[in-house]
Amino acid sequence: MAHLLDGITVIDFTTALSGPFCTMTLRDLGARVIKIEHPESGEGFRRIGPFFEGQSGYFNSVNRGKESVTFNLKSPRAIELVKAMVAKADIVVENFRPGVMDRLGLSYDELKAVNPRIICLSISGFGQTGPYRDYPAFDVVVQAMSGLMSINGEEDGEPTRVGTSVGDIVPGMYGVIGALGALHRRDVTGEGGHVDISMMDGLIAITENAMMRYWVTGEVPGPIGSRHPAIVPFSSYPSADGYIVVAVANNAAMYRAFCEVIGAPELNQRPEYANNDLRLQNVKQFTADLSAVFRRQPTAHWLEVLRQAGIPCSPVNTMEDIYHDPHVAARHMLVHVEQPGLSRPQVMPGTPVKVTGHDDTHFEHAPAVGEHTESVLMDVLGLTQDAVDMLRVEEVV
């Protein structure tokens, strides 16, 4: 089965999460991803848990299908070999601090000299330019710097980190978008380019209407829990045995139907709830009144009646719920990857990209440190076994 990025080769210098997530996505789309690691220890995130039978599930989950090649990047000979590989590649991805690739002798200008068609993708905390470019960053740092933490959490509560590392995942996704855009431009012009992705930029880009609300009203948005800042009801509410999420659009007919189906027509008849603007003005009292209704029945009851009426709704699923969800299984969104050295397949999220003719069910394992050094050097650069052995003796690979 043909893959979307068949024939595209990626040289991957990335570590941690933002870069590996980006290159994993390119691999999921069919690119060949050659991961460059340190000869002795490999990537540092191999030592970050959770662990299963001695292997990092975290590392494996974002490095599936890649080939691992080890290089001692302090060796001039290693840099020569990297450049020789770049000459045959399409994309180079790195997420070092700005300036590190320059010091290694692998700047965009130097790589462009050996391959004018190369696309270099840099993912960093704050970008290659600007007054913050040299600041170190992790997910929680950019969640705070971007303003995202200031609008997340319970109303009047403390600033709260989003429960998954969106500070890494979002720039990883934007990195894929930038690389694919640069590939298309290269097909038109014949020239590559340098894609500069900032973790902070990525999170600012998804703050959605928060900045617009500030611009329009002059008021600084704060956390409001799970509710929507402009639509009511659009939140989670306590049921008899848990929580139910409902999202009623700013539509009078849908709101009227919603009130009827939950057996609370009075919520539509009260003048202070007559339209969305009034419900928003009285949101605390409305939430209390609606919660009192939902507490009468368990979540399963409300899901049945609301779905029959076409009202968007959901339980608040846990990871255990997702693990056993038939729709998740039907969409291949949890995949079982046979990982060498483990007694059972590792389960991890699949790819959300579903394209006709592209296999979204089969994924190869994450590599051991240097697992593919010999095969890549012989296949890509045409080195002999003796030459590879000598590189090992010289501590180049």
N, C-alpha and C positions, 0 to 999 in steps of 0.2 A: 504494500500500500504506500503510495506516494505521500510524503510529508511536505508541509508548507515551505520549510526552509531547507529542503534537500540541496546539497551542494554548497551550503554556507558554512564556513569554518570560523569558529570563535576561539581566540586565545584569552583565557580567563585568569587574571591575577587577583581575583577578589577574595575577600575573607568576610567573616561574620555573617550578616544577613542581607543587607540591601543589594550588594553585588551578586552573591550567590543566588538570591531569589531571581534577579534579572537574568543571569546566565542559565539558570534552570528553566526559566520560561522559554528562552531561545532554544534550549535543548528539547523541551516538550514540543516545540513547533517544528522540530526536525533538524536543527543545526547540529553540526559536530562541535562539541565544546571540549577544548583541551585545557584542563585546569593546571596551573603552575603552582607547585608547592615546595616548601623547604625540604631538602633531602632527609633530614633527620626526624623532624617533628611533624611535618605537614602543616596544614592550616590549623590555627589555634583553636578554632571552634570544634575541632575533633575532641577537645577536652572539656566541652561544655555539655552538661546533661540536659534531659534525663538519659541515663544509660540503660541499655538492655544487653545483657551478656557481653559486657565490655565495650560495646560500641555506642557512640553518641547518636541517639535517635534524632536529635536536633540537626546535627551535621548531615546525616543520611537523608533527611527529609527535604533538604534544599540543594542537594548535590547529585541527585539521581541521574544516571545516564551519562555522566561526564567521564572523561579520560584523565587520569592523574599522571602528570609528568613532573619529576623533581628537577629543580635547577638551584644551584648555589649562585644567587644573583650578585654576590660579591666577586664572582669570578669573571674576568673579561671574556673568557672563552664561553661562558654561559650566556653572556649578553650577545655575543656573536651568533650563537645558536638560536636564541630567541628571535633575533632580527631575521635570521634565515627562515624561521617558521612564519614570522609576520609577513614576509615576502610572498608567502603562499596562502595567507589567510584573508578574511574579509572584515572581521571585527575584532578589536582588542578592547576588553573591559577591565577597568581597575577601579578600586575604591580606597586607594591610599589617601593620605592627606595631600593637598596640593603641594607640588614640588618634589615629591618622592620619585615619581617616574623620571623627572628631569635629572635628578641626582644619580639615578641608575643608568642614565644614558638611553632611556626609552621614551623620551618626550614625543609628543605628536609630530613635531618637525623632524625628529630623527627617524621615526617610523615611516613618515610620509616619504622620506628620501629613499627608503628601500622599497616602498610600495605606495605609489601615489593614490591608489584606489582604497587604501585602508581607511576604515572608520574607527576612530578611537572614542570610546565612551568612558567618561570619568564621572563617578558618583562620589560625592563628598558631603560633609555636613553642611557647608555653607557656600559651596561653589568655588570655581577657580578664580573669581574676581570678587571685589568688595572688601569692606573693612573687617569682616568676620572670617575671611577665607582660611586663616590659619588656626581658628579655634577648633579644638577637638570636639567630637560629637558622638552621642549615642541616641537611640530612639527617644528616651525620656527627655533628653536635652532639647531636641528639636520639637518635640510635642509642646514643651514649655515655650520655647523661643518663637514658635510659629503662631502662638495665640490659641492653639487647639485646646490645651489644658484649661484655659480660662473659661471656656464655654462647655466643658464636660464635667459631669458630676451632678449631685443633687443640688436643688435650689438652696442658696445660702450656705452650701457646704464648701469643703476645701477643693482647690483645683485637683483634678483627677486625670491620671493617665488612661488613655483608651486601653482596653484589656488585651489588645494584641499589638504587635510592634508596627503600627502603621507608619511610624517615622522611617522605617526601613522598607516596608513592603511597597508603599506608595511611590517613593523614588525608584525602587526597582522596576515597577510597572512603567513609570514614565521613561526609564532608561530603555526598556524594550521599544516603546513607542518612538523615542528619538532615534534609536538604531535602525528601526525599520524605515522611518522616514528618510534617514540618511542613505540607506540602501537604495531606495527608490530614486533619490536625487542622483546617486552615483550611476544608476542605470541610464539616466538621461544625459548627464554631463561627463561621465567617466572619471569624476574626481570624488575622493572620499571626504572626510571632514572630522572635526572634533566636536563631540556632543558633551555638553557640560550640564550635569544634573546635580541639583542641590537637594539634600533631604529637607531642609527648611522650606525651600521653594515649593517642593512637592506638597507639603502639608498646608502651606498658605493657599495653594491652588484648590484644595478641597474644603476650605472653610466655608464654602457654599454661601449662604445668605447672611452670615454673621457680619462680614465687612460691609455688605450692602445695607444691612440694617443700621450699622453705625453711621454710614455715609448719609443715609436718608434722615435718620432721627437725631444724630448727634449723641445718642445714648450708647454707653459701652455694654455690649451683650455679656451676660454671665451665664452660669450653668442653670439649667431648668429641668434636670432629670431626663426622663425619657420622652417628655412631651414635645410637640412641635411649637416653634415660636409664633406661628401665624395661623394654625389650624386647630380647632377643637371640635370633637374629641379626636386625638391623634397621639396615643400614649399607651402605657401599660396600666392595668387596673387590677386590684385584688379580687380574686374569685373565692368560692368557698373552699378551694383546696390548692390555690396557687395564684397564678396571674394569667390574665388574658390581655392581649394587645389588639387594639382596634384602630383603624385609620379611616375615618369618615371624611371624604373630600369636602371641600367648601362648596357644597351642593345641597340646596334646600330639600330636594326630593329624596336624596340619599339619607340625609339626616332624619327626615320624617319617617322613612322606612325603618331606619335603625331604631328609633324610639318605639315604633310599633312592635318590631320583632323581639325586642328585649322586654316587652311588657311594661314599658314606662312612657306612655303617651304624654304624661304630664311634663316630661322634660322638653317636649316640643311646644307645649301650651304656655309655659311660664314666660312672661314677657322678657325677663332678663336673659333668657336663652334663645330668643326668637331668631337670631342669625349668628353667623360665625363671629362677627366683631363683638357682639354682646357676650357671647360665651367666652371669648378671649378676655374681655374686661372682667368677667366674673369667674375666671378659670378655677380658682381655689374652691369656691363653693360648688361649682359644677362638678369638679373632680370628686368632691365628697359625696354629692348626690348620686353620681353615676356609680361610684364605688359601692355604695350601699345597695344598688340594684344588682351589680355583678356578684356581690357576696352571697346572694341567695342560692346560687347554683354553682356546681363545679365547672372547671374550664372546659371539659369535654362537651358539656351541654351547650355552653355558649358557642363553641366552635361549630357545632352542628347547626344551630338555628341561624347563626350569622352567615355561614357559608351558603346555606340554602337561599338566603336573601341576597346573596352577592355582595355582602359587606366584607371588605378586606380585614382579616383577623389572623391571629396566630397564638399558639402557646409560646412561652419563653423556654425554648429548648436548651437542654444541657448538652455537653459533648457526648454523654452517653446516649441521649435521645438521637443525636445526629448519627452516631455510630450504627444505630439500629433502624434508621429511617428508610422506608422502601423507596421514596422518591430520590433520596441521595444515592441509593444503590442504582436506581434506574438511570440516573444521570452520570454514573461512573465518577462520582465526586469523592469517593474514598477508594483508593486502589491498594492492592496487595502486591508488594514488591519483594521478590526473592533476593534477600541480601546474604551474600556469602558469609559464613561464620555465625549466622543466627539460626536458632532452631525452628523458627517459624517466620513467615513473611511479615515484613514491616508494613503497617497500615499508615497511609498518609493521604492528605488531600490530593485529588487528581487535578487535571487542568480544566478550568472553566471555558476554555476556547473550544467550541464545537463547530467543526467545519466539515462539509461534505467531502468524503474521501480521505479524511485525516484520522488516523487511529488515536483515540483518546483513552484506550484501555490498557495498553501494554507499556510499561516503563522498566528501564534497566536499572540495576543497582548502583548505589554510590560507590566510588572507587576506593580501594585501599591506597595508602600513600605510595606514590610512584608505581602503581600497578601497570601503567601503560607506557612507562618511560622508554623501554626498549622498542616496543611496537611502533610508537609514534615517531621516534627518532629514525627508525629504519624505514617506516612507511612514508613519512612526510619529507624527511631530509635525505633519505637514501643512504644512511650510514650502515656500515657493516656491524656484525656482532662484535668483532674485535675492536672497532672504533668506539662502540658504546662501552665495552668493558674498560677501555683505556680512560674514558671520561670518568668512570667510577673510581678508578685508581687515582686519578688526578683530583678527585672530589669536586668535579664540575656538576655531576648529576647525582 
